[in-house]
Amino acid sequence: MARDADAAGDDRSRQKRVGEALRDGTRRRILAAAGEEFAAQGYRAATVAKLAAAAGVSVQTLYLTWGSKRALLRAWTETAIAGDAGVPADAAARFGDGLAAGERIDLIADIVTEVAARAASAWAVYRDAAGVDPEIAEDWNDLQHRRHGLFTRLVGTLTESDLAVGLSSAAAVDTAWTIASPETYDLLVRRRGYSLDEFREWLSRTLRAALLPPDPMER
């Protein structure tokens, strides 16, 4: 009897794992399809019915899985920002000891370019949707606040002595947050045709000029 009970327990555990895997697969499929629809059509035109059809699920399944179109937009954007490695969460950990201030700026430019290349479409959709939906506008403000928090961690790896004379740490964060914005990426890469390497180089050069003292070797 004990063996039968153990076997039944194993079957239930296996069924639970299979069910969780299927649900996770459905969530990912809906999220991927939603991202493609949002990027192609924008938030308003990408109706729930279109999102469900693109994912190959019913509207009811979409609502049961994600709750709302707004939640899907938020999840798509956060996934694009973080990437597979969770870049915003571990970004500051990339700064090892012994890096010069200029090297830290270069690393900030690398991280910003890496995130922007993934998340530019999602940011643009979110920005446009915030203009017509008050609830998404609240989410947009929250995402901007979180982006500022990321720059607080990144620029916080620079000491006061690293910064240009008269520039406080708080002002340095605000300056970098503004220069390295999704809007700047959109202007230079999407509108002016900069390559990612050209954008990264521009960003590093501009951040160095804005945050660090003049290099006496460049005079």
Secondary structure by P-SEA (a helix, b strand, c coil): caaaaaaaaaaaaaaaaaaaaaaaaaaaaaaaaaaaaaaacccccccaaaaaaaacccaaaaaaacccaaaaaaaaaaaaaaccccccccccccccccccaaaaaaaaaaaaaaaaaccaaaaaaaaaaaaccaaaaaaaaaaaaaaaaaaaaaacccccccccccccaaaaaaaaaaaacaaaaaaccccccccaaaaaaaaaaaaaaaccccccccc
